[in-house]
Every structure is written in C-alpha cells, then in structure tokens.
Amino acid sequence: MHALSIPTWIIHISSVLEWIVAIGLIWRYGEVTGDRAWFALAYGMLPALVSAMCACTWHFFDNSPDLEWLVTLQAAMTVLGNCTFCLAGWWIWRHRDQIKPDNNSDNSD
C-alpha cells in the first residue's frame, strides 16, 4: 500500500466514488426525463469504473508482479469504456427526438 502517497490515494478513491455517483445521477436523469437512452450512458460508464478499480487494486497491493494482469485488464476496460461511451453518445443523439417535451403553455388551438 506504499506504492502511492496519501494525497494520491485520496484522489484515486475520490475519483472512483465520484464515478459511482455520476453513474447514479445519469441513471436518475434518465428516469426523471423519461429518456431511457440515458441508461445506455450509465451502463457505458461501467467499464471505465472497472478500469479505475483495477488500478486501485493493483496499487493497493504495492504493484505486485503477481497482479500485473490487472494492468492488462485496466487497459482493456479503458478501451471498452471509450467504445461504450461513444456508442452511448450516439444512442442518446439518435433518440433525442423521441422524447417530446410538454407543450402545456403553448396551446394555440
């Protein structure tokens, strides 16, 4: 656990916690707006979260050579996460016109 300084650990752990909160908030946004396309972004964020957790785990065990496979997994999850972000952004863009806003104040009939 001595691989990182205390301030660096604080940054690593707070980043993971912030990511979890962001996933929850994006999911909630999809529920509140009724736009289920935002759920894709929440799911798309999971590989990046796994990537961050791999890094924290590897550092927790002092960058042990026995756990070097975590570095490979982290890299793979980063690539997968970038792809899922891209797909989720496309999905949100594609479905942006399917959610109709309330036009209660614009009744000109």
ZAGURO-221203 format. One line per field, with one value per atom (N, C-alpha, C, O): residue number from 1; atom name; y negated, z, x. Coordinates in Angstrom, 2 decimals, m for minus. Each point is the difference from the previous one (the first is absolute). Layout:
N
nr <- (NUM|...)
atom <- (CA|...)
yy <- (Y|...)
zz <- (Z|...)
xx <- (X|...)
END
This chain:
109
nr <- (1|1|1|1|2|2|2|2|3|3|3|3|4|4|4|4|5|5|5|5|6|6|6|6|7|7|7|7|8|8|8|8|9|9|9|9|10|10|10|10|11|11|11|11|12|12|12|12|13|13|13|13|14|14|14|14|15|15|15|15|16|16|16|16|17|17|17|17|18|18|18|18|19|19|19|19|20|20|20|20|21|21|21|21|22|22|22|22|23|23|23|23|24|24|24|24|25|25|25|25|26|26|26|26|27|27|27|27|28|28|28|28|29|29|29|29|30|30|30|30|31|31|31|31|32|32|32|32|33|33|33|33|34|34|34|34|35|35|35|35|36|36|36|36|37|37|37|37|38|38|38|38|39|39|39|39|40|40|40|40|41|41|41|41|42|42|42|42|43|43|43|43|44|44|44|44|45|45|45|45|46|46|46|46|47|47|47|47|48|48|48|48|49|49|49|49|50|50|50|50|51|51|51|51|52|52|52|52|53|53|53|53|54|54|54|54|55|55|55|55|56|56|56|56|57|57|57|57|58|58|58|58|59|59|59|59|60|60|60|60|61|61|61|61|62|62|62|62|63|63|63|63|64|64|64|64|65|65|65|65|66|66|66|66|67|67|67|67|68|68|68|68|69|69|69|69|70|70|70|70|71|71|71|71|72|72|72|72|73|73|73|73|74|74|74|74|75|75|75|75|76|76|76|76|77|77|77|77|78|78|78|78|79|79|79|79|80|80|80|80|81|81|81|81|82|82|82|82|83|83|83|83|84|84|84|84|85|85|85|85|86|86|86|86|87|87|87|87|88|88|88|88|89|89|89|89|90|90|90|90|91|91|91|91|92|92|92|92|93|93|93|93|94|94|94|94|95|95|95|95|96|96|96|96|97|97|97|97|98|98|98|98|99|99|99|99|100|100|100|100|101|101|101|101|102|102|102|102|103|103|103|103|104|104|104|104|105|105|105|105|106|106|106|106|107|107|107|107|108|108|108|108|109|109|109|109)
atom <- (N|CA|C|O|N|CA|C|O|N|CA|C|O|N|CA|C|O|N|CA|C|O|N|CA|C|O|N|CA|C|O|N|CA|C|O|N|CA|C|O|N|CA|C|O|N|CA|C|O|N|CA|C|O|N|CA|C|O|N|CA|C|O|N|CA|C|O|N|CA|C|O|N|CA|C|O|N|CA|C|O|N|CA|C|O|N|CA|C|O|N|CA|C|O|N|CA|C|O|N|CA|C|O|N|CA|C|O|N|CA|C|O|N|CA|C|O|N|CA|C|O|N|CA|C|O|N|CA|C|O|N|CA|C|O|N|CA|C|O|N|CA|C|O|N|CA|C|O|N|CA|C|O|N|CA|C|O|N|CA|C|O|N|CA|C|O|N|CA|C|O|N|CA|C|O|N|CA|C|O|N|CA|C|O|N|CA|C|O|N|CA|C|O|N|CA|C|O|N|CA|C|O|N|CA|C|O|N|CA|C|O|N|CA|C|O|N|CA|C|O|N|CA|C|O|N|CA|C|O|N|CA|C|O|N|CA|C|O|N|CA|C|O|N|CA|C|O|N|CA|C|O|N|CA|C|O|N|CA|C|O|N|CA|C|O|N|CA|C|O|N|CA|C|O|N|CA|C|O|N|CA|C|O|N|CA|C|O|N|CA|C|O|N|CA|C|O|N|CA|C|O|N|CA|C|O|N|CA|C|O|N|CA|C|O|N|CA|C|O|N|CA|C|O|N|CA|C|O|N|CA|C|O|N|CA|C|O|N|CA|C|O|N|CA|C|O|N|CA|C|O|N|CA|C|O|N|CA|C|O|N|CA|C|O|N|CA|C|O|N|CA|C|O|N|CA|C|O|N|CA|C|O|N|CA|C|O|N|CA|C|O|N|CA|C|O|N|CA|C|O|N|CA|C|O|N|CA|C|O|N|CA|C|O|N|CA|C|O|N|CA|C|O|N|CA|C|O|N|CA|C|O|N|CA|C|O|N|CA|C|O|N|CA|C|O|N|CA|C|O|N|CA|C|O|N|CA|C|O|N|CA|C|O|N|CA|C|O|N|CA|C|O|N|CA|C|O|N|CA|C|O|N|CA|C|O|N|CA|C|O)
yy <- (1.19|m1.19|m1.26|m1.12|1.31|m1.12|m0.50|m0.89|1.46|m0.38|m1.43|m0.64|0.14|m1.34|m0.81|0.56|m1.86|m0.88|m0.15|0.33|m0.83|m0.21|m0.93|0.33|m1.48|m0.86|0.69|m0.22|1.05|0.73|1.03|0.19|0.48|0.93|m0.73|0.49|m1.67|m0.78|m0.30|0.11|m0.49|m0.30|1.26|m0.05|1.17|1.25|0.43|0.30|m0.28|0.47|m0.96|0.43|m1.73|m0.96|0.05|m0.21|0.48|0.12|1.18|m0.10|1.23|1.17|m0.31|0.32|m0.95|m0.35|m0.99|0.13|m1.12|m0.97|0.68|m0.36|1.34|0.72|0.76|0.03|0.60|0.73|m0.96|0.30|m1.45|m1.00|m0.49|m0.16|m0.07|m0.47|1.03|m0.37|1.64|1.04|m0.05|0.08|m0.20|m0.08|m1.23|0.09|m1.23|m1.22|0.08|m0.47|1.04|0.14|0.96|m0.24|1.31|0.94|m0.72|0.15|m0.92|m0.75|m1.01|m0.17|m0.49|m0.95|0.71|m0.54|1.74|0.77|0.32|m0.02|0.31|0.28|m1.26|0.04|m1.14|m1.24|m0.54|m0.44|0.48|m0.54|0.99|m0.38|1.64|1.01|0.40|0.72|m1.17|0.32|1.17|m0.18|1.36|1.21|0.13|0.86|m1.68|0.04|m0.35|0.43|m1.20|m0.37|1.20|m0.01|1.04|1.21|0.62|0.60|m0.75|0.53|m0.66|0.66|m1.96|m0.68|0.52|0.19|0.03|0.54|1.37|0.27|0.59|1.30|m0.15|0.73|m1.69|m0.23|m0.48|0.12|m0.67|m0.48|1.12|m0.18|1.32|1.10|0.52|0.25|m0.06|0.47|m0.96|0.45|m1.74|m0.97|0.09|m0.18|0.47|0.20|1.24|m0.03|1.09|1.22|m0.29|0.48|m1.27|m0.38|m0.72|0.31|m1.26|m0.75|0.92|m0.15|1.08|0.92|0.95|0.39|m0.02|0.82|m0.75|0.56|m1.84|m0.80|m0.11|0.16|m0.44|m0.13|1.33|0.01|1.08|1.31|0.31|0.46|m0.72|0.28|m0.84|0.50|m1.78|m0.86|0.40|m0.08|0.52|0.42|1.13|0.06|0.81|1.12|m0.32|0.89|m2.16|m0.47|0.40|0.37|m0.43|0.29|1.37|0.15|0.81|1.35|0.59|m0.08|0.66|0.65|1.14|0.32|0.29|1.07|m0.52|0.77|m2.06|m0.59|m0.87|m0.84|1.06|m0.82|0.19|m0.86|1.95|0.21|m1.09|m0.28|m0.35|m1.10|m1.20|m0.73|0.54|m1.10|0.26|m0.91|2.15|0.37|m0.15|m0.51|0.96|m0.13|m1.48|m0.39|m0.41|m1.44|m0.61|m0.77|1.11|m0.53|0.45|m0.79|2.06|0.51|m0.68|m0.34|0.13|m0.66|m1.47|m0.55|m0.08|m1.38|m0.07|m0.87|1.76|0.03|0.32|m0.67|1.69|0.35|m1.16|m0.30|m0.36|m1.14|m1.14|m0.64|0.36|m1.05|0.35|m0.87|2.14|0.43|m0.09|m0.43|0.84|m0.05|m1.44|m0.30|m0.60|m1.43|m0.50|m0.69|1.05|m0.43|0.52|m0.75|2.03|0.59|m0.63|m0.24|m0.01|m0.60|m1.42|m0.40|m0.36|m1.35|0.04|m0.82|1.77|0.16|0.38|m0.50|1.40|0.45|m1.16|m0.14|m0.68|m1.18|m0.95|m0.50|0.24|m0.89|0.54|m0.75|2.05|0.63|m0.08|m0.10|0.16|0.01|m1.35|m0.08|m0.97|m1.32|m0.53|m0.77|1.15|m0.51|0.87|m0.37|1.50|0.88|m0.45|0.38|m1.18|m0.53|m1.36|m0.92|0.81|m1.25|m0.81|0.50|m1.76|m0.85|m0.35|0.00|m0.29|m0.43|m1.41|m0.89|0.72|m1.31|m0.54|m0.51|0.61|m0.46|m1.50|m0.46|m0.31|m1.46|m0.52|m1.20|2.11|m0.44|0.53|0.46|m0.52|0.47|m1.13|m0.83|0.79|m1.08|0.47|m0.70|1.88|0.52|m0.65|0.32)
zz <- (0.00|0.00|0.00|0.06|m0.12|0.02|m1.40|m0.17|m0.84|m1.38|m0.30|m0.88|1.60|m0.23|1.29|1.10|m1.25|1.17|0.45|m0.75|1.95|0.54|m0.90|m0.31|m0.14|m0.89|m1.31|m0.53|0.02|m1.24|0.26|m0.84|2.00|0.35|0.12|m0.46|1.06|0.14|m1.37|m0.20|m0.73|m1.36|m0.67|m0.61|0.72|m0.61|0.56|m0.75|2.06|0.63|m0.26|m0.28|0.37|m0.25|m1.46|m0.29|m0.62|m1.42|m0.22|m0.75|1.40|m0.12|0.60|m0.60|1.76|0.63|m0.85|m0.14|m0.42|m0.87|m1.23|m0.47|m0.05|m1.19|0.33|m0.80|1.98|0.42|0.15|m0.44|1.04|0.15|m1.37|m0.22|m0.69|m1.34|m0.72|m0.67|0.79|m0.61|0.57|m0.74|2.05|0.64|m0.44|m0.24|0.14|m0.42|m1.45|m0.32|m0.54|m1.41|m0.11|m0.78|1.55|0.01|0.46|m0.60|1.67|0.53|m1.02|m0.15|m0.57|m1.04|m1.06|m0.46|0.09|m0.96|0.53|m0.75|2.05|0.60|0.05|m0.34|0.76|0.18|m1.34|m0.11|m0.89|m1.31|m0.82|m0.98|1.38|m0.78|m1.24|m0.85|0.73|m1.16|0.36|0.59|m0.94|0.35|m0.71|0.36|m1.36|m0.70|0.95|m0.22|1.26|0.97|0.82|0.54|m0.46|0.70|m0.71|0.64|m1.96|m0.76|0.44|0.08|0.22|0.46|1.38|0.26|0.61|1.34|m0.13|0.65|m1.50|m0.23|m0.68|0.30|m1.21|m0.72|0.89|m0.36|1.51|0.94|0.84|0.61|m0.56|0.86|m0.35|0.91|m2.20|m0.27|0.50|0.46|m0.55|0.51|1.53|0.56|0.10|1.45|0.35|0.94|m1.69|0.22|m0.21|0.75|m1.76|m0.28|1.20|0.40|0.15|1.16|1.21|0.76|m0.59|1.13|m0.17|0.98|m2.21|m0.26|0.42|0.65|m1.02|0.37|1.51|0.54|0.14|1.46|0.65|0.96|m1.47|0.56|m0.18|0.93|m2.12|m0.26|0.89|0.56|m0.42|0.88|1.47|0.76|m0.36|1.39|0.38|1.13|m2.08|0.25|m0.46|m0.42|0.51|m0.29|m1.38|m0.16|m0.83|m1.38|m0.14|m0.69|1.35|0.02|m1.40|m0.77|0.42|m1.31|m0.19|m1.12|2.22|m0.10|m0.50|m0.50|0.65|m0.41|m1.25|m0.28|m0.47|m1.20|m1.03|m0.86|0.95|m0.90|0.19|m0.90|2.09|0.23|m0.90|m0.39|0.08|m0.89|m1.39|m0.66|0.21|m1.30|0.01|m0.95|2.03|0.13|0.03|m0.60|1.30|0.05|m1.38|m0.38|m0.39|m1.36|m0.87|m0.76|0.87|m0.79|0.38|m0.87|2.16|0.45|m0.42|m0.26|0.19|m0.47|m1.46|m0.38|m0.45|m1.41|m0.15|m0.75|1.46|m0.06|0.48|m0.61|1.69|0.52|m1.00|m0.13|m0.56|m1.02|m1.11|m0.51|0.13|m1.04|0.48|m0.75|2.01|0.49|0.21|m0.17|0.54|0.07|m1.36|m0.13|m0.87|m1.37|m0.42|m0.53|0.76|m0.37|0.78|m0.55|1.83|0.82|m0.47|m0.04|m0.30|m0.54|m1.29|m0.22|m0.64|m1.26|0.29|m0.65|1.62|0.34|0.52|m0.38|1.24|0.51|m1.13|m0.09|m0.78|m1.14|m0.92|m0.47|0.23|m0.90|0.55|m0.77|2.08|0.61|0.55|0.71|m1.02|0.57|m0.44|0.74|m1.89|m0.50|0.42|m0.25|0.89|0.39|1.28|0.25|0.55|1.23|m0.34|m0.39|0.55|m0.33|1.26|0.99|m0.99|1.18|0.15|m0.97|2.21|0.26|m0.56|0.26|m1.03|m0.60|0.59|m0.73|2.03|0.65|m0.14|m0.10|0.10|m0.05|m1.42|m0.21|m0.76|m1.39|m0.76|m1.13|1.75|m0.65|m0.78|0.57|m1.86|m0.83|m0.82|m0.91|1.24|m0.75|0.42|m0.52)
xx <- (0.82|m0.82|0.87|m0.52|1.80|0.91|0.34|0.83|m1.48|0.30|m0.43|0.56|m1.55|m0.51|0.03|m0.10|0.23|m0.05|m1.46|m0.92|0.73|m1.35|m0.82|m1.15|1.70|m0.80|m0.39|m1.09|1.98|m0.32|m1.09|m0.88|0.93|m1.07|m1.34|m1.03|1.06|m1.24|m0.57|m1.21|2.05|m0.46|m0.56|m1.06|1.78|m0.47|m1.35|m0.93|0.82|m1.24|m1.15|m1.12|1.38|m1.08|m0.44|m1.18|2.10|m0.38|m0.94|m0.97|1.28|m0.87|m1.38|m1.03|1.01|m1.28|m0.79|m1.22|1.91|m0.67|m0.59|m1.08|1.80|m0.47|m1.28|m0.93|0.90|m1.19|m1.18|m1.11|1.35|m1.06|m0.47|m1.20|2.13|m0.37|m0.87|m0.97|1.31|m0.82|m1.42|m0.98|0.88|m1.31|m0.79|m1.20|1.88|m0.70|m0.46|m1.09|1.90|m0.39|m1.18|m0.93|0.95|m1.13|m1.28|m1.06|1.21|m1.15|m0.51|m1.21|2.11|m0.40|m0.85|m1.01|1.42|m0.80|m1.38|m0.98|0.88|m1.30|m0.88|m1.18|1.78|m0.77|m0.49|m1.14|1.99|m0.37|m0.83|m0.63|0.64|m0.69|0.76|m0.53|1.75|0.83|0.91|1.07|m1.51|0.72|1.34|0.80|m0.55|1.29|1.14|1.14|m1.42|1.04|0.47|1.10|m1.93|0.42|1.20|0.87|m0.82|1.13|1.31|1.03|m1.09|1.20|0.42|1.18|m2.15|0.32|0.67|1.00|m1.56|0.62|1.36|0.94|m0.85|1.25|1.13|1.17|m1.50|1.01|0.60|1.05|m1.71|0.46|1.39|0.79|m0.44|1.37|1.08|1.05|m1.29|0.97|0.10|1.08|m2.19|0.02|0.83|0.79|m0.99|0.79|1.48|0.84|m0.53|1.38|0.62|1.12|m1.85|0.49|0.18|0.95|m1.86|0.10|1.19|0.63|m0.33|1.20|1.26|0.88|m0.81|1.17|0.13|1.09|m2.18|0.04|0.41|0.78|m1.30|0.34|1.47|0.67|m0.16|1.40|0.91|0.98|m1.32|0.79|m0.13|0.97|m2.16|m0.21|0.96|0.48|m0.21|0.91|1.42|0.74|m0.36|1.35|0.51|1.17|m2.04|0.37|0.67|1.01|m1.59|0.56|0.09|m0.96|2.11|0.13|m1.01|m0.38|m0.06|m0.99|m1.36|m0.81|0.59|m1.28|0.14|m0.86|1.93|0.20|m1.12|m0.19|m0.53|m1.13|m1.05|m0.79|0.77|m0.94|0.31|m0.91|2.18|0.39|m0.57|m0.51|0.60|m0.57|m1.51|m0.59|m0.04|m1.45|m0.40|m1.00|1.78|m0.29|0.05|m0.88|1.90|0.13|m1.17|m0.56|0.19|m1.11|m1.31|m0.81|0.60|m1.23|m0.03|m1.07|2.24|0.05|m0.41|m0.79|1.31|m0.37|m1.49|m0.71|0.25|m1.42|m0.86|m1.03|1.44|m0.75|m0.07|m1.04|2.13|m0.02|m0.98|m0.71|0.68|m0.94|m1.45|m0.88|0.63|m1.37|m0.46|m1.18|2.11|m0.34|m0.44|m1.01|1.77|m0.31|m1.37|m0.82|0.59|m1.30|m1.15|m1.07|1.28|m1.06|m0.30|m1.16|2.19|m0.21|m0.78|m0.89|1.24|m0.74|m1.45|m0.92|0.71|m1.35|m0.85|m1.17|1.76|m0.72|m0.32|m1.12|2.08|m0.21|m1.09|m0.85|0.87|m0.97|m1.42|m0.96|0.82|m1.33|m0.44|m1.00|1.73|m0.31|m1.36|m0.61|0.11|m1.27|m1.19|m1.15|1.41|m1.10|m0.68|m1.15|1.82|m0.60|m0.59|0.71|m2.01|m0.69|m0.20|m0.53|0.96|m0.22|m1.47|m0.76|0.37|m1.37|m0.19|0.80|m1.86|m0.31|m1.29|m0.85|0.70|m1.23|m0.20|m1.14|2.19|m0.12|m0.09|m0.12|0.17|0.04|m1.22|0.12|m1.30|m1.22|m0.63|m0.70|0.94|m0.55|m1.20|m0.44|m0.09|m1.17|m1.28|m1.07)
END
